[in-house]
Amino acid sequence: MRSRYSAFVMQREDYLLATWHSSRRPSGVRFDAGVKWLGLEVRDHHQLDDCHAEVEFVARQRDSTGRAVRLHERSRFVRQADGDVMRWYYLDGDWR
């Protein structure tokens, strides 16, 4: 989760798409102009089994109008082989 947050801060569409599970991956990522990311708090995380995990987080940002915004989500990740390496991929999430 922290690496995906950093990718949003740095507007690294390539990394975000590469870490998104292929079954849910969008064609692109839109970054809002003028957004200032303020921090990430990982509130909870647990591995459900060998290939499934959840992470609850709150990301804070200030939008282009200066308004503070909290993004609170419980994200689901799936672990899958990428060649000889097992990797975690973002699957989806529920906004809180």
C-alpha positions in Angstrom: 0.0 0.0 0.0 2.8 2.4 0.8 4.4 2.0 -2.6 1.1 2.6 -4.3 0.5 5.8 -2.2 4.0 6.9 -3.2 3.2 6.2 -6.9 0.1 8.5 -6.6 2.2 11.2 -5.0 4.8 11.0 -7.7 2.2 10.5 -10.5 3.8 7.2 -11.6 1.0 5.7 -13.7 3.3 2.9 -15.0 3.8 1.6 -11.4 0.2 1.9 -10.5 -0.9 0.0 -13.5 1.8 -2.7 -13.1 0.6 -3.3 -9.5 -3.1 -3.5 -10.4 -4.5 -7.0 -10.9 -5.1 -7.6 -14.6 -8.8 -8.5 -14.0 -9.5 -5.0 -12.6 -6.8 -2.8 -14.2 -8.1 0.4 -15.8 -6.7 1.6 -19.1 -5.2 4.6 -17.4 -4.9 6.6 -14.2 -6.1 10.2 -14.0 -4.2 12.5 -11.7 -6.0 15.6 -10.4 -4.0 18.8 -11.1 -3.1 20.8 -8.0 -3.5 18.0 -5.5 -1.0 18.0 -2.6 -0.7 14.7 -0.8 -0.3 15.1 2.9 0.2 11.6 4.3 -0.8 8.0 4.6 -2.0 6.1 7.7 -2.2 2.4 7.5 -4.8 1.5 10.1 -5.1 -2.2 9.7 -3.7 -5.0 7.6 -4.1 -8.7 7.7 -3.3 -11.7 5.4 -6.4 -13.8 5.0 -4.6 -16.8 3.5 -1.5 -17.4 1.3 -2.9 -15.4 -1.6 -5.3 -12.8 -0.2 -4.8 -9.8 2.1 -6.6 -6.6 3.1 -5.3 -3.2 4.1 -7.3 -0.4 5.6 -5.8 3.0 5.1 -6.5 6.8 5.2 -4.7 9.0 2.8 -5.0 12.7 3.2 -4.7 15.4 0.5 -5.5 19.0 -0.2 -7.3 19.4 -3.5 -6.8 22.2 -6.1 -9.2 24.5 -4.2 -7.4 24.1 -0.9 -10.0 21.8 0.6 -8.8 19.0 2.8 -9.9 15.5 1.7 -9.6 12.1 3.5 -9.6 9.0 1.4 -10.5 6.0 3.6 -10.5 2.6 2.0 -10.3 -1.1 2.8 -8.2 -2.5 -0.1 -8.1 -6.1 -1.2 -4.9 -7.6 -2.6 -4.2 -10.9 -4.3 -0.9 -12.7 -4.6 -0.1 -14.3 -7.9 2.9 -15.6 -9.8 4.7 -13.3 -12.2 7.1 -15.8 -13.8 9.1 -17.3 -11.0 8.2 -14.6 -8.5 5.1 -14.2 -6.4 3.8 -10.7 -6.3 0.9 -8.8 -4.6 -1.5 -7.0 -6.8 -4.2 -4.5 -5.9 -7.6 -6.0 -6.7 -10.2 -3.5 -5.4 -11.4 -1.7 -2.3 -14.4 -0.3 -0.4 -14.5 3.4 0.5 -15.4 4.1 4.1 
